[in-house]
Amino acid sequence: MSHDAPNRLDANVAGLFTPFTIGHVTLPNRFVMPGMQRGWCRDGAPLPELADYYRRRVEGGVAMVISESCAVNHPSATAQPGACKLNPATLDGWSRCVDSVMAAGGQMLLQLWHEGALRNDADGRTLSPSGLGYRGFAQGRAATLDELAELRDAYVASALLARRAGATGVEVHAAHGYMLDQFLWAETNIRNDGYGGAAIEDRVRFPAEIVAAIRQACGSDFLISLRFSQWKEHDYAARVAETPDELRAMTRILREAGADMLHASSRRFWVPEWPDSNRSLAGWTRALSELPTITVGSVGLDKDVMESFTTEGEARGTVSASVSELSRRLAEGEFDLVSVGRSLIGDPDWVAKVRSGDHAAIRPFRKDDLGVVEWES
Ligand SMILES: Cc1cc2nc3c(=O)[nH]c(=O)nc-3n(C[C@H](O)[C@H](O)[C@H](O)COP(=O)(O)O)c2cc1C
């Protein structure tokens, strides 16, 4: 994608501001804020500033907010003291976040997360598919079948709490190298009990069982998004689906399990996923799954998310080029919704300014905006 494309937004931005209906929910436009850990939790509960921060993005035009990763209610989920959690003790805090987003007219999903083998194992309680975080990194041990049943129940218990908090739904985090991604990825899932190994149909079984169990417990009017990625924090070249056929098999199983939408996480939304086609991962996902799909990755910025953590200063704004390219891909049917991450940290009014064409007024994201928080999910 060219970063110096002329400003042609006025002509083509309209599609991004059309409504979109998923299940019982109609969003007024296509913009979503994805999960981003900010460090504004104490003992797992969100602080009031997190609710204010989410509300502010809705006031600035975002249609749906996805919370930062919330550890599910199981002792093996995370050992990070600063992580957000979704358990009975944190329910009131999450209810306040949901209320504040909805009072401003937004929808909200709470993101359900488990670190798997990437969890700090000082207490010896780390569980994962096969005790592997990535090649050459072993930690904790493989969960037994009984433990898998317990973990499934923990996802359901946290989803039920999200429903009690009034959330529109949940997003099951199966991306970026964490627990459910460890199931999806052949390198970290060498189980031979029907939940792992060479076949994607086996590796997707546990994430799909979680989706199905949440669907059964929470009913049909509760949205379930599943977020997956090919890339891992430790391996940008990794792939859970080597071929379009594998992606089709994986996403169809998730659809049959009851997922309402898929969030195809990439570092750059315009990068082709396979040769001989310009289609992004989101484009392939939408075409093969026939599910509503969210695209993501460096919207409005010239550095991807991982570069942002390692290089100082401001990412150069590329709003005009990004929005032109998004509009084009939306019109071609590549995705339904778009997540805007760091750009929305940098400027809560990013969506409103895109709508009005006032790009010069957008304040670009800079690394300092993250404060002392390290990216952990
Ligand atoms: C500070 C920070 C924290 C993040 N935390 C999460 C998280 O909790 N869950 C998640 O799925 N992704 C997380 N991500 C990834 C973002 O959701 C998003 O996919 C990524 O930033 C790419 O989008 P962008 O290029 O628009 O920023 C985080 C990213 C950042 C910058």
The ligand as an SDF file (V2000), in Angstrom:
LIG
                    3D

 31 33  0  0  0  0  0  0  0  0999 V2000
   -0.8570   -1.8310   24.2140 C   0  0  0  0  0  0  0  0  0  0  0  0
   -1.4630   -2.9560   23.4550 C   0  0  0  0  0  0  0  0  0  0  0  0
   -2.0750   -3.9840   24.1430 C   0  0  0  0  0  0  0  0  0  0  0  0
   -2.6800   -5.0450   23.4520 C   0  0  0  0  0  0  0  0  0  0  0  0
   -3.3880   -5.9860   24.1690 N   0  0  0  0  0  0  0  0  0  0  0  0
   -4.1340   -6.8870   23.4990 C   0  0  0  0  0  0  0  0  0  0  0  0
   -5.0880   -7.6900   24.1880 C   0  0  0  0  0  0  0  0  0  0  0  0
   -5.3100   -7.5580   25.3880 O   0  0  0  0  0  0  0  0  0  0  0  0
   -5.7780   -8.6060   23.4580 N   0  0  0  0  0  0  0  0  0  0  0  0
   -5.6050   -8.7520   22.1040 C   0  0  0  0  0  0  0  0  0  0  0  0
   -6.2680   -9.5890   21.4810 O   0  0  0  0  0  0  0  0  0  0  0  0
   -4.7180   -7.9680   21.4240 N   0  0  0  0  0  0  0  0  0  0  0  0
   -4.0290   -7.0350   22.0870 C   0  0  0  0  0  0  0  0  0  0  0  0
   -3.2430   -6.1460   21.3800 N   0  0  0  0  0  0  0  0  0  0  0  0
   -3.2380   -6.1920   19.8820 C   0  0  0  0  0  0  0  0  0  0  0  0
   -4.3040   -5.2230   19.3380 C   0  0  0  0  0  0  0  0  0  0  0  0
   -5.6080   -5.6670   19.6430 O   0  0  0  0  0  0  0  0  0  0  0  0
   -4.2150   -5.0590   17.8140 C   0  0  0  0  0  0  0  0  0  0  0  0
   -4.4420   -6.2980   17.1900 O   0  0  0  0  0  0  0  0  0  0  0  0
   -2.8580   -4.5260   17.3860 C   0  0  0  0  0  0  0  0  0  0  0  0
   -2.5010   -3.3930   18.1400 O   0  0  0  0  0  0  0  0  0  0  0  0
   -2.8670   -4.1770   15.8910 C   0  0  0  0  0  0  0  0  0  0  0  0
   -3.7620   -3.1310   15.6530 O   0  0  0  0  0  0  0  0  0  0  0  0
   -3.1800   -1.6290   15.3690 P   0  0  0  0  0  0  0  0  0  0  0  0
   -2.1090   -1.8200   14.3560 O   0  0  0  0  0  0  0  0  0  0  0  0
   -4.3840   -0.8690   14.8610 O   0  0  0  0  0  0  0  0  0  0  0  0
   -2.6510   -1.1070   16.6600 O   0  0  0  0  0  0  0  0  0  0  0  0
   -2.6310   -5.0850   22.0440 C   0  0  0  0  0  0  0  0  0  0  0  0
   -1.9860   -4.0630   21.3540 C   0  0  0  0  0  0  0  0  0  0  0  0
   -1.4380   -2.9900   22.0410 C   0  0  0  0  0  0  0  0  0  0  0  0
   -0.8230   -1.8640   21.2620 C   0  0  0  0  0  0  0  0  0  0  0  0
  1  2  1  0
  2  3  1  0
  2 30  2  0
  3  4  2  0
  4  5  1  0
  4 28  1  0
  5  6  2  0
  6  7  1  0
  6 13  1  0
  7  8  2  0
  7  9  1  0
  9 10  1  0
 10 11  2  0
 10 12  1  0
 12 13  2  0
 13 14  1  0
 14 15  1  0
 14 28  1  0
 15 16  1  0
 16 17  1  0
 16 18  1  0
 18 19  1  0
 18 20  1  0
 20 21  1  0
 20 22  1  0
 22 23  1  0
 23 24  1  0
 24 25  2  0
 24 26  1  0
 24 27  1  0
 28 29  2  0
 29 30  1  0
 30 31  1  0
M  END
$$$$
